[in-house]
Amino acid sequence: MTITRPIRIAGVSGSTTDRRNAMALLAANYENDPIDVFTGDWMSEGNMTVRAGSKMSGNQEAYEPTFLEALEPALRDIAKYRIKVAVNAGAADTEKLHAVVTEMVKEKGLDLSVAWISGDEVLPQLLEAKKRGESAFENICTGERLEEWEFEPMYAQAYLGGLGIAKAFERGADIVVCGRVSDASPVIGAAYWWHKWRRCDLDELANAFVAGHLVECSSYSTGGNYTGFKDLESLGWDNIGYPIVEIAHSGDVVVTKNLGSAGEVSVNTLTSQFLYEIQGPWYYNSDVTAVLDDIKFDYISTNRVALRGVKGAPPPPTTKVGITAKPMYQAEMHWFLTGLDIDAKARMIEKLIRTQMGSHVSNLEHLSFQTIGSVPRNPKNQNAATVDLRVVAQARKASDLAGAKFARACIDPIMCAYPGATPHLDLRQAFPKEVFEYYVTLLPQATIRHRAHLASGEVIDIPPPSVTKTYPKQQPSQDTTSDIVKLSSFGETVRAPLGTIVHGRSGDKGSDCNVGFWVRHQDEYAWLRDLLSVDFIKELLDEEYKRGRRIERCEFPGLRAVHFLLKDHLDRGVSCTLSVDFLGKNCAEYLRAREVDVPLRFLAKGRI
């Protein structure tokens, strides 16, 4: 067998709101820093629901147009250097996006073949299976049964694997657009095609899967959303690079970044991204399950880090499905509270607004008054002494949030309110907008019609995996460490924020929130995993802990990390949450700000 060189795959987008210059920048620099495949993720649970709403209403495109803004200026160099492209950007209308990209290529006179992937739209299969009683379709975040859900599904989208992408590349496609493959599937598909792997090459697939996870959020692996960000200021906060994974035929992975960029690829930045949005030591994909107990990162040289210890296991027989309901509506209004007596001022304006609304409150699904921020002792300026009071409501009908019923009720008490009562002048958010309830469940892979559509018109069926494994509903979890060390053995302590010496990262999956913590030095790890029990995390969460909600805990010794999964911690998820932390990203930052007993000997090594 001829062993191919490692494939070099760049992650050029992690969000619909990511910077749009990556493909053009990296393609133009190909001769100095060659890339074989661009992968990018323009999808999230947020725009999955919004684009589903667009498709159902027909009011605007149901694909993600920001992908086109990134692709168009890069196309000539993509064609010149024969760089492959595989992206999650089709949202709820991948076929239409395929047509638009095909026309763009044609207008430029370029020799590029464009393919698209279908099979992710699964509402008919799901409803038919529900009708036949084949599954209760439990919500994997809440345990709720689909028949108990109070909302009417209008769209359902499954997370596909990467083998449709691999087949399209094998048959000559240069650009493959997908609607909803899993975030890491473009990397799996690219590596599978390049190395001519087989479905049974589970260790190789698992390493490609984790490599995909490391680049799926673009600059999150190179210094974005990273608690060590202050150390990167001297390197340049304004030019943080894009991650590149080099995947060998053996499955070995090295992570680096594009030449000439700032930020860094280090053990810490990769640990940060790895801990983002995982659910425990088993990481599921339609093609493989990555077993993560022994994962670690090894420093090779500046901005070059190797992935180690990942093992592969068969994929589950099911895949995740996100169900979007017919829309509800939301409106919000903001008041500013300044100086003393913040709690009393908030109580007063809430009482006045509720009085103005009267019995109409019963027509609202949700009404929330949120005091955001606090006033420091002896504030040095007026901004520091000002707190935001957010009033947010949701209703089934837009008419229940019409200006006369919500905005007027919120602002009319101004003349009888608290001292200094000042509303926000911009009232655009005080009028109804669509929001979408979202439900996450599982669907058998065998019911999905995964297909690759080639430029020639040929359609290739991608069969589900023939070998799967059924895993327990709950991942392995331990409330406390098995290697108990008395905290007193670490010597004298001082009260300090946890984040003084502990890195952290958190994120969302549906209404679940995951939080990972890790330390810089090996001798600190025994302290960290002994300190961070499930009960102690509940203490740290304090008022944020949702009583009775399950918390799962696992350890990653090779990363000096402890990971928690806070089940159903977020308010229903990004598409309809009332929380300002709609992606769960600030949960870790809140917990790092909480004070704990920190050993002085660890503080002596320096603060983060």
N, C-alpha and C positions, 0 to 999 in steps of 0.2 A: 504494500500500500504506500502511495506517495503521501507524505505528510505535508500539508500546506503550512505556510507561514501563519502566524497569528493574524486574525482579522482585527482591524482598528475601527472601532465604532464610536462615534461622537454623539453625546446627548445634547441636542440643540434647542430643546424647549421642554419646560416642565409644567406649563400652564398656559391658558389662553391669554394671560396678562404678562407673560415672560417677555424679555427683550427680543426684538425681532431681527437682530443683525447676525445671529450666529451662523446660519447656513452660508450667507454671503461672505462673511468674514473668514470662515474656515475654508470654504471652497476656493476663495481667491488666494489663499496661502498654501494651496495643496502641494506645490513643488517643494516647499520647505518643511511642511508638516502634513504628509499625506493621510487622507481618511478614506476608508473603503465604503462605509455606510453612515449616513445620517439617520438617527432615530429621534423622534420627538413626540411628546405627549401634550396635546392641546385639550385634553379631556379631564373632567373631574365630576364628582357627584353633583356639583353646583351647576355646571353648564350642560350636563347630561339631561337634567330635568328641564332646564330652560329651553334647550333645543328641542326636546320632546314636545314642549308646549308650542314652540314655533311650528313644528310639523303638523300638529293637530289643528292649529288655527290657520295655517297657511299664510300668516302675515309677513313672515320674513324667512330668510334662508335657515335651514335646519342643520347645516354643517357649520364648521367653525371658520369664519372668513379670515381671522387673524393668521391662520396658517398660510394663506395665499400671500399676505403681506411679507411673510418671511421667505417664502419660496421664490417669488417672482424675481427679485434681484440676484438670486443665486443660480438661476437656471442655466445660464450660458456656461458658467464654470462647472456646474454639475455635469452638463453634457460633454464639455471639453475633457474632463478628467474621469468620466465614467463613474462617478460616485453614485452609489445606490441610495435610495431614500425610502424609509418605512415609517409611517406616522399614524398616530391616533388623532384624527381631526375630522372624520366624517360625521361624527355625532349621530344625529337621527336621519341623515340623508347622504350616506356615503356615495351612492350612485351619482347624485347630482354633483358632489365635489369632484368625483372622477371626471365627469363631463367638463367641468370648469377647468380643471388642471390640463386635461387633454387639449382643450381649445387654446389655453395659454401656451402650451408647448408648440402647437401648430402655428400660432400667430408669430412665434419667434423663429420658426423654421428649423426647429431642433429635432434631432434624431433620438427621441426618448420614448420608451414604451411605458404606458401608464396602466396599472392594474388596480383592482379594488377587491375588498374582502366583504362578504356578506355572511349572515347567519346570526348576528348579534341581536336582531329584533325578534323577540320570542313571545310576545303577548299571546298570540293564538295558541301556541303549544302550552303555555302556562295555564291559560283558562281552560283548555280542554283537559289537561291533567287534573286540574282542580275539580272540574265537573265529574270526572271519572273517579274521584276520591283517591287518586294515586299518592297524594301527599297533602299534609296539612300546611305546607309551605310556611314553616315557622320563620319569624323574623330572627335572624342570627344575632341581632343586638339585644332584643327585648324578650324573645321567647314567645311573643304574640303569634297567634295563628292568623293566616290570611283572612279567614272568614270572620274574624273578630275585628279586623281593621275597619275603621269607620269611613273609609274613603273609597272612591271608585277608581280602579286602575284604568289609565288611558294608554299606557306605554310601558313596555318592559324590555330591558336590554341586558344581555348576558355578556360576561367577560370571556372572550375567546383566547385560545393559545396562539402560539407563533408559527404553527406549521403551514397555515395558509400563506403567510408571508414567504416562508421558505420555498414553497412550491411555486409561487409567482416569480420569485427571483430565479429559480431553477429553469423556468420556462421563458426567461428573457426579459422580464419586467425590470425597468429601471426605477420606477417610482410606484410604491404600493400605498394606497390610502385605505385606512381602516376606520370603522365606526367606533367599535368598542372592543378592542383586544385588551388584555390586561396591560397595565403600565409597562411591565418588563417584557412583554411578548415580542415587540419588534427586535429586541436584542437577541432573544432566544431564536427567533426565526432567521435572523441574519447569520448567526453563528452556525445554526443547523444546516443552512444552505451552503455556507462557505466550506465547512469541514465535512460535508456529506455524512453527518451523524445519522444514527438510527434512533427510533423511539426508545430502544432498550438501553441507550447510553445515558443512564440516569444521572451518574455523577457529573458528566460533562454538561448535561442540560441544567442540572441544579446550579452549577457554577455560573453558567450563562444567565440563569434566572436571577441570581444575586447580583451579578454584574449589571443586569438590566435595572434592578432596583437601585443600584448606586448611581446610575446616570439618568434615571427617568425624571428626576426633578432638576435637571441641568445643574445650575451653580450651587445647589445645596451640598454638593460633594466637594466644592472648591472654596468654600468660605461663606456662602449664603446661609442664613438662618442657623448660625453657628455661635455657640456661647463663648468661644474664644476669639470673637471678631475683633476685639481691641488689639490683639497681637498682629492683625493683618493690616492695620491702618498704614503702617510704614511701607507696605507693599503696594498700596493703592486700593482703596475701597471702590473706586469708580471704574475699575476694569477687571472685575473678578471673572476668571476664565470659565470655560466649558469643559466638562469631564470627558475623557476618552478612555475606553476600556480596550485592552489588547487581550483577546481570547485565543488561546492556543488550541490545537487539535485535541490535546489531552484534557482540555477544560481549565487549565491554569489561567488565571486572570491577573493582569497588572493594570492598575488605574493610574492615569496621568491627566494632563490637561493641555489645552492648545498653547503653542509657543507664543511668547510675547505677552501673555496675559498676567494679571495679578491674582491675588488670592493664593491658595495653596492646595495641593493634594497631600494629605498627611494621615497618619493613623487616627488622629482626632477628628478631622473633617469627615473621614469615611465612617468612623464609628457613629458620628452624629447622624449622617444620612441613613446608615443601616438601621438605627434604632427608630427611625421615623416611620410610623404607620404599620410596623409589623404587629403581629398578634400573639406571638409566643415563639417557641423553638421550632415549630413546624410552619413552613411558609408554603402556601398552596398556589398552584397554577394549573391550568388545564392540561399541561404537558408533563409536569413533574412536581413533586413535593421536595422542597429543600429542607434538609435536617440541619439545624443551625447550632446545636449544642456546643460544638467545638470550633466555631468560627473565630478567626483572628485575622489581624492585618499585620504584615511585616514590612517595615521600612526597607526599601532597596537603595534609593538615592533621592536627592531633592526632587519632589513632585513625582515620585514613582513608588507606589505601594502595592504589594502583592496581597491577594485574597487567599486565605488558607482555611482548611478544615471543614468545608461545606461538603455534605454528602447528599446523594440523591435517593429518593424513594418513589414508588409509583404515585401518580396523581390520584386525587379522589375521583369517584365516579360522577361527582356533581361539579357544577361551577356556579359562581356567584351571579345573581341576577338583581338588578336594581329596578324597582317598579315605581313609576311616577303616577301620581293621582291627578285627577282634574284639579285645576288651580283653586286655591284660596286667595285671599287678598290681605295685604298688610299696609299699614300706615304708621308713621312715627313722628314725634314732635320732641323738641329739646328745649329745656329751660336751663339757665345758668344760676347756680347758687354760690354766693361768695361770702367768705369770712366765717363768722361764728354761727353756731346753732344750725349746722347743715342738716342734721337729722330732723329737727323740728320743721325747718323750712320745707324739706321734702314731704313730710307728713301733711303739711298744710296744703301744698299745691295738689297733692294726690286727692285729699278730701274735697277740695274745690272742683277739680276736674270730674271726679266721680259724681258729685252733686249735679254738675252741669249735664252729664250724660244721662243721669236718672235711670229709668227702667231700660233704656237702650243697651245698657251694659250686658243684659241677658242675651242680646243678639250677637255678642262677640264670642268667638272661640277662645281668645286669649287677650288679656289686658295686663300689661306689666309696667311697673314703675321702677326704674333702675338708677341708683345713684352711683356714678362712675367717677372714681377718684376721691381724694381727701385733701384737707387743708393742713399743711405743715404748721408746726408751732412757730409763731412769730414770722409769718411769710415775708419774703423780701420784695415781692412785687404782686400786683393784682392778679396776674395770670396764675401765679402759684396758689393764690387764695381762692381760686374759682373751680367749682365742681360742675360736672354735666349731669343733669337729670334727664334721662331718656324715658319717654312715654311711647310704648309700642303696642299696637293692637293688631289682631288678625280676625278675619271674619269669612264666612262661606260666600257671602255676596258682596260685591263691590259697593253696592248701594248702602250697605251698613257702615261703610267708612267714607261716605261722601263728605264733602267739606262741611256741610251743615251739622253733621252728626259726630265727626271726630275733630277736625281742625278747629272749628268754632268752639267746641267744648273744651279743647285744650288751651285756647288762647284768650277766651272771653273773661276768665277770672283775673286778668292782669291787674285791674285796679283795686282788687280786694285781697291781693296775695301777700306773700312774705316781704320783708324789707329788702329792697334792691331787686325785686322780681323782674327778670329780663328773659324773654323768650328768644330763641334763635330767629333771625330775620328771614332765613331761607325756609319757606314752607313747602317746597316741592315734595319732600318726603311725607308730608302730612296728608297726601292724597293717595288713594289705593293703587297698589301695584300687585302683580301676580306673584304668588309664592307657591311652591309645590311640595306637598307631603311626599315622602320618599320611604320606601319599604325595601329591606334587603333580605333576600332569601336564597335558596339553592334550587337548581334545576338539574336533572340528570343530563350529562353530556350527550347521551345517546339520542336525546330528543332534538338536538340542535343540528341544523343544516348548514354547517360551516363550508363556505365555498370561496374559491379564488376565481375572479373574473378577469380574463386576460384581454389585452388590447385587440386581439384577433376576434374576440367574441366567444372564444372557447371558455367553458365553465368547468372547473375541476372541483370535485367533491373531496373534502378533507374528512376522513373517517375519525370518529372518536377513538381515544386510546383503547386498545384491547386488553391491557393489563392495568387495573386500578386497585386501589386499597381504600377501604372504609376506615376512617379515623374517628376517634371519640369526639363527641360534641365539644368537650372542653379540653383545651390544651394542657399539657403537664404544668402543674402549678404547686408551689410550696409557700405557705404563709410566712415562714421564716427560713433562714439559711440552715443548712445541715451542718455547716462548719462553725458552730457557735464559739465566739470568743467574747469574754467579758469586756464590755465597753470601758470599764475602769482600768483595764490593762494598757490602754493607750495613753495614760498619764493625764496630766493637768489639762483642763479644757477651758474654753471661753465661749460665751454666747456669741454667735455670728451667723449670718445667713448661710444656709446650706450651699448656695452657689458660690460662696467665697472660694471653695476648693473643689466643688463638684460641678461637672458639666451636666447638661440636660437637654432633652429634645422630646417634643410631644407632637401628636397629630391626630387626625380623625379617620375613622372608617365607619360610615353611617353615623349612628349616635354613640358609638364606642370611642373612647379616647385612650390612646396608649402614651405612656411616659417612660422614657429611659434615662437612667443616670449612670455616669461613669467617672472614674477618677484618673488622674494622670500618672500616679505612681503605684507600684505593686503593693507596697506596705500599707497603703491607704484602703486597699480593696477589702481586707478583712473587716475593717471598721465600717465601710460603706454597707456591705451586705449584712452585717450584724445589726446595724442601725435601721436599715430600711426594710422593716417587716411590713406586712399588710396592715397590721394595727397601727404602726407608726405613720404610715402614709395616710390613713384615715385621720390621725391627729393633725398631720400637716395640712391636709385638705380643709380641716376645720369646717367652717360654714359651707364650703363648696362640696363636702361629701354628701352624696345622695343616699340617705339612710336606707339600708336594706339592699343596695345595689352590690353586685358581686365585684370583687377585685381579684384578678389573677396575677401571679408573680412568678418570674423565672430569673435565672442568672445566666450570664454569658462570661464565664471566667476568663476566656481568651481576650476579652475586650475590657475586663475589669468593670463590668456593667451589671446593673440590676434593672429589670424591666417590669413594668406594671401595665395591665390592661384594665381600664376602668370601664366596666360594662354599663352601657346606656347612660354614660355620664353627661353627654352633650344633649342639648335640647333638640331631639329628633333629627339632627344633621344639618349640613350646610344649606340645603335648599329651602328650609323653612324655619330655622332656629330663631329664637328671640335673643340669643346671646350675641354680644359683640365679639366674643372669641368663637367665631363661627366655624373655624377650622381646627380648633383644639390646640393651636400652636402656642398659646400663651399659658396653658396649664403648667408646663414645665417651668416657665419663667416665674409664675406665681409661687410654685413650690420651692424654687431656688432662693426666693426672697425670704422664706420663712426661717426663723432662727432655730438653730440646734446647738448642742454642745460640740464644738470643734476642738480636737486636740491641738494644743499649742505647737507640738512638734511638726504637725502637718502645715500649719500656718507659716512656720518658719521657712518653708520651701517656696513661698510666694503665693500670691492670690491670682485667681483667674482674671 
